[in-house]
Amino acid sequence: MGKAVFVPPEWAPQRAMWSGWPSHPDLWLENLDPARREVAAMIKTLAEDQIVKVMAMGEKAVKAAKAALPSKNVEIFNLKF
């Protein structure tokens, strides 16, 4: 059996916040760029005072996330989701 995952309440102290980066052009179609702009704005705000770990799927998505997001307090991971 795998390890249990603990999901703390939103008010609990945390080491980082996770977010997904819009990565699937076939799902987002013409809304991919607007969605990325919205998610980038959210991540930039969150990264002002906490670490944000970002899941992006595929090298193109990772490259787009790196171009759109600040390097301070943001870590980008190429993960399948």
C-alpha positions in Angstrom: 0.0 0.0 0.0 1.3 3.5 -0.8 1.9 6.3 1.6 -1.1 8.2 2.9 -1.3 11.8 1.7 -2.0 14.5 4.3 -3.8 17.6 3.0 -3.7 20.3 5.7 -6.4 22.9 6.0 -5.9 26.1 4.1 -5.1 28.1 7.3 -2.3 25.7 8.4 1.3 26.8 8.0 2.7 25.5 4.8 6.1 25.2 3.1 4.8 25.8 -0.4 1.7 26.2 -2.6 1.3 23.9 -5.7 -0.4 25.1 -8.9 -0.9 23.5 -12.3 0.2 25.4 -15.5 -2.3 25.2 -18.4 -0.4 22.7 -20.6 -2.8 20.9 -22.9 -3.4 22.9 -26.1 -5.9 20.3 -27.3 -8.1 20.9 -24.2 -7.7 24.7 -24.0 -7.8 25.5 -27.7 -8.0 29.2 -28.3 -8.2 29.8 -24.5 -4.7 28.5 -23.7 -2.9 31.9 -23.8 -5.6 33.7 -21.8 -5.6 30.9 -19.2 -1.8 31.0 -18.9 -2.0 34.8 -18.4 -4.6 34.3 -15.6 -2.6 31.6 -13.9 0.6 33.5 -14.2 -1.0 36.5 -12.5 -2.2 34.3 -9.7 1.2 32.6 -9.3 3.0 36.0 -9.3 0.8 37.2 -6.5 1.3 34.0 -4.4 5.0 34.1 -5.0 5.3 37.5 -3.4 5.4 35.9 0.1 5.6 32.1 -0.4 7.1 29.4 -2.5 5.0 28.2 -5.4 5.7 24.9 -7.1 4.3 24.7 -10.6 3.4 21.5 -12.5 3.8 21.9 -16.3 3.4 19.0 -18.7 5.9 18.8 -21.5 8.9 20.9 -22.5 6.9 23.5 -24.4 4.7 24.1 -21.4 7.8 24.3 -19.1 9.4 26.8 -21.4 6.2 28.9 -21.5 5.9 28.8 -17.7 9.6 29.9 -17.3 9.0 32.8 -19.7 5.8 34.0 -17.9 6.7 33.5 -14.3 9.2 35.1 -11.9 12.2 33.0 -10.8 12.0 34.2 -7.2 9.9 31.8 -5.1 8.8 29.8 -8.1 9.9 26.2 -8.9 8.7 24.6 -12.2 8.4 20.9 -12.6 7.8 18.9 -15.8 5.2 16.5 -14.5 2.4 14.4 -16.1 -1.0 15.4 -14.9 
